[in-house]
């Protein structure tokens, strides 16, 4: 599959999953839906590995690392995102989640000692200003409706989810630098994420209900197969081919598509202020990613470091 098609697949699928998550909210508790989603996704990946005879064996240390990845990337991250969508339009959650680019860079600086060039700092500031402008009309509308507390809670949950995703990205970067198959690693980490969420549900007394309605079943199938298998594998393949910096441009396309679907299906109403903020979000993301790409590019007189370009989508 060509690189442009891998980029298109991952961007289009992730751009629509935000709205699809909305269809999961209702009869089934969000946490149970997360467990169903990644449990089903892991089974699909294990079946794929069995058919393709992919080696699924890892040592105890690798399994511990995969469990940590599952907890960060597929458990805590999505628990927070599903909860956030109970308070905000799906497109707005996607815009806030775009801050994962910022958290990835800050985490790389703090834990991996990767230098942060000035364009990245400027881009982060522009992007954060854009997020504030996008939410200003929504905050005003909720204040008039007497529900001003919903938006800040939704934003806080989405930001916490993006931080968890960034932590999972940094952890996976460390793991993939040591080697290991993407499909097999994803199968195990999604299974661990599903088990962790299921144990969380048991501890909290969350019932494992199931909604047999077509809307729930089809949205769950879409999220498990396309949002959790197809998109992740397309992105991981693209990442291995062209590097994390260029592959991360999906972070620019995804919020745009999410806002378009929110406008069409959720009736989100644009204002001049929100549109200006969205432009700043996109400009900020491009500045950050271009600055990150320039910083990551090795000098011609310096040897390339193995694993530098390997990362995972948030």
C-alpha positions in Angstrom: 0.0 0.0 0.0 1.5 3.4 -1.0 2.4 5.9 1.7 -0.2 8.5 0.7 -3.0 5.8 1.0 -1.7 4.8 4.5 -1.9 8.5 5.5 -5.4 8.9 4.1 -6.7 5.7 5.7 -5.4 6.6 9.2 -6.6 10.2 9.0 -10.0 9.4 7.6 -10.7 6.7 10.1 -9.5 8.6 13.2 -11.3 11.7 12.0 -14.6 9.9 12.2 -14.1 7.8 15.3 -14.7 10.8 17.5 -18.3 11.0 16.3 -18.7 7.2 16.4 -17.8 7.2 20.1 -20.9 9.3 20.7 -23.0 6.3 19.5 -21.5 4.2 22.3 -22.8 6.5 25.1 -26.2 5.5 26.6 -27.2 2.0 27.7 -23.7 0.7 28.1 -21.3 2.3 30.5 -18.4 4.0 28.8 -15.8 1.9 30.6 -17.6 -1.3 29.5 -17.6 -0.1 25.9 -13.9 0.5 26.0 -13.3 -3.0 27.3 -15.5 -4.5 24.5 -13.8 -2.4 21.9 -10.2 -3.4 22.6 -11.1 -6.9 23.6 -12.7 -7.3 20.1 -9.8 -5.5 18.4 -7.2 -7.8 20.1 -9.1 -10.9 19.0 -9.1 -9.6 15.4 -5.3 -9.1 15.6 -4.7 -12.5 17.3 -6.7 -14.1 14.5 -4.7 -12.2 11.9 -1.5 -13.4 13.5 -2.7 -17.0 13.5 -3.6 -16.9 9.8 -0.3 -15.1 8.9 1.7 -17.3 11.3 3.1 -14.2 13.1 5.2 -15.1 16.1 3.3 -14.0 19.2 5.9 -15.0 21.8 7.5 -12.4 24.0 9.5 -12.8 27.2 8.3 -11.8 30.6 10.0 -8.4 30.5 8.4 -7.6 27.1 5.0 -8.6 28.4 5.4 -6.3 31.3 6.2 -3.5 28.9 3.2 -4.4 26.7 0.9 -4.3 29.8 2.2 -0.8 30.6 1.5 0.3 27.1 -2.0 -1.2 27.2 -2.7 0.6 30.4 -1.6 4.0 29.1 -2.6 3.9 25.4 -5.7 1.7 25.4 -7.1 1.8 28.9 -6.6 5.2 30.7 -6.5 7.2 27.5 -9.8 5.9 26.2 -11.6 5.9 29.5 -10.9 9.6 29.8 -11.8 10.3 26.1 -15.1 8.4 26.4 -15.9 10.4 29.6 -15.0 13.7 27.9 -17.4 13.0 25.0 -20.3 12.9 27.5 -19.7 16.7 28.1 -18.5 18.0 24.7 -19.2 17.7 21.0 -17.0 15.1 19.5 -15.2 17.5 17.2 -14.2 19.7 20.2 -12.8 16.7 22.0 -10.7 15.9 18.9 -9.4 19.5 18.9 -8.3 19.3 22.5 -6.8 15.9 21.9 -4.6 17.5 19.3 -2.5 18.9 22.2 -1.0 15.4 22.4 1.6 16.7 20.0 2.7 19.2 22.7 2.8 16.6 25.4 4.8 14.3 23.2 7.4 17.0 22.7 7.5 18.0 26.4 7.8 14.3 27.4 10.6 13.8 24.9 12.4 16.8 26.3 12.0 15.7 30.0 12.5 12.0 29.7 14.5 11.5 26.4 16.5 14.7 26.6 15.4 15.7 23.1 16.1 19.4 22.5 13.1 21.7 21.8 13.8 24.2 19.1 12.2 27.7 19.3 9.7 27.1 16.3 8.3 24.2 18.4 7.7 26.5 21.4 6.1 29.2 19.2 3.9 26.6 17.5 2.8 25.2 20.8 1.8 28.7 22.0 -0.1 29.4 18.8 -1.9 26.1 19.0 -3.0 26.5 22.6 -4.3 30.0 21.8 -6.3 28.4 19.0 -7.8 25.8 21.3 -8.9 28.6 23.7 -10.5 30.5 20.8 -12.3 27.4 19.6 -13.8 26.9 23.0 -14.7 30.5 23.8 -18.1 30.4 21.9 -19.0 27.0 23.5 -18.2 28.3 27.0 -20.4 31.3 26.4 -23.2 29.2 25.1 -23.1 26.8 28.1 -22.9 29.7 30.5 -26.1 31.1 29.1 -27.7 27.7 29.4 -26.6 27.3 33.0 -24.3 24.4 32.3 -20.9 26.2 32.3 -19.4 23.4 34.4 -19.7 20.8 31.6 -17.2 22.3 29.2 -14.3 22.7 31.7 -14.8 19.2 32.9 -14.9 17.8 29.3 -11.7 19.8 28.4 -9.9 18.6 31.6 -10.8 14.9 30.8 -9.7 15.3 27.1 -6.4 16.9 28.2 -5.8 14.1 30.7 -6.5 11.6 28.0 -4.1 13.3 25.6 -1.4 13.2 28.3 -2.0 9.5 28.9 -1.7 8.9 25.1 1.5 10.9 25.0 2.9 8.8 27.8 1.9 5.7 25.9 3.6 7.1 22.8 6.9 7.7 24.6 6.7 4.3 26.2 6.1 2.6 22.9 9.0 4.5 21.3 11.2 3.0 23.9 9.8 -0.5 23.3 9.9 -0.4 19.5 13.5 0.9 19.6 14.4 -2.6 21.0 12.6 -4.3 18.2 9.5 -6.4 18.0 6.6 -6.9 15.6 4.0 -4.1 15.4 1.0 -6.4 14.9 1.9 -8.9 17.6 2.8 -6.1 20.1 -0.5 -4.3 19.3 -2.5 -7.5 19.8 -1.0 -8.1 23.3 -1.1 -4.5 24.4 -4.8 -4.1 23.3 -5.7 -7.3 25.2 -3.9 -6.0 28.3 -5.7 -2.7 28.0 -9.1 -4.5 27.7 -8.4 -6.7 30.7 -7.3 -3.6 32.8 -10.5 -1.8 31.9 -12.6 -4.9 32.7 -10.9 -5.2 36.1 -11.6 -1.5 36.6 -15.3 -2.1 35.9 -15.4 -5.0 38.4 -13.8 -2.9 41.1 -16.2 0.0 40.5 -19.2 -2.3 40.2 -19.9 -1.2 36.6 -22.4 -3.5 35.0 -21.4 -5.3 31.8 -24.5 -4.5 29.9 -24.8 -4.8 26.1 -26.9 -2.8 23.7 -28.1 -5.0 20.8 -29.3 -1.9 18.8 -27.9 -1.6 15.3 -26.4 1.8 16.2 -24.4 0.4 19.1 -23.3 -2.9 17.4 -22.2 -1.2 14.2 -20.4 1.6 16.0 -18.6 -0.9 18.2 -17.6 -3.0 15.1 -16.4 0.2 13.4 -14.3 1.3 16.4 -12.9 -2.2 17.0 -12.0 -3.1 13.4 -11.3 0.2 11.7 -10.6 2.6 14.6 -8.5 0.2 16.6 -7.0 -2.2 14.0 -6.9 -0.8 10.5 -6.0 2.8 11.4 -3.4 1.8 14.0 -1.7 -0.7 11.7 -1.8 1.8 8.7 -0.2 4.5 10.9 2.4 2.2 12.4 3.3 1.0 8.9 3.5 4.6 7.7 5.6 5.5 10.8 8.1 2.8 10.0 8.4 3.9 6.4 8.7 7.7 6.7 9.4 8.3 10.3 7.5 9.7 13.3 7.9 13.4 12.4 6.2 13.2 8.9 3.7 10.5 10.0 2.6 12.8 12.8 0.9 15.1 10.3 -2.2 12.9 10.8 -2.5 15.1 14.0 -3.3 18.0 11.6 -5.8 16.3 9.4 -7.7 14.4 12.1 -9.2 17.4 14.0 -10.3 19.0 10.8 -12.2 15.9 9.8 -13.6 15.5 13.3 -15.0 19.0 13.2 -16.5 18.5 9.8 -18.4 15.4 10.9 -19.4 17.2 14.1 -20.8 20.0 12.1 -22.8 17.7 9.8 -24.1 15.2 12.3 -24.1 17.0 15.6 -25.2 20.4 14.4 -22.1 22.2 15.7 -22.4 25.9 14.8 -19.3 27.7 13.8 -18.5 31.3 14.7 -15.9 33.6 13.4 -14.0 33.2 16.7 -14.1 29.4 16.6 -13.0 29.4 12.9 -10.1 31.6 13.7 -9.1 29.4 16.6 -9.3 26.3 14.3 -6.9 28.0 11.9 -4.5 28.7 14.7 -4.7 25.1 15.9 -3.7 23.9 12.5 -1.0 26.5 12.1 0.4 25.7 15.5 0.4 21.9 14.8 2.2 22.4 11.5 4.8 24.7 13.2 5.4 22.2 16.0 5.7 19.2 13.6 7.9 21.0 11.1 10.2 22.2 14.0 10.2 18.7 15.4 11.1 17.3 12.0 14.0 19.7 11.6 15.2 18.9 15.0 15.0 15.2 14.5 16.8 15.3 11.1 20.4 13.9 11.6 23.4 16.0 10.5 25.0 14.7 7.4 28.2 14.2 9.2 26.6 12.3 12.1 25.6 8.6 12.1 21.9 7.9 12.3 20.6 6.6 15.6 18.5 3.4 15.5 15.0 3.8 16.7 14.9 7.6 16.7 12.1 7.8 14.3 10.0 5.1 15.9 7.0 6.2 17.9 3.3 5.4 18.2 0.2 7.3 17.5 -1.4 8.9 20.6 
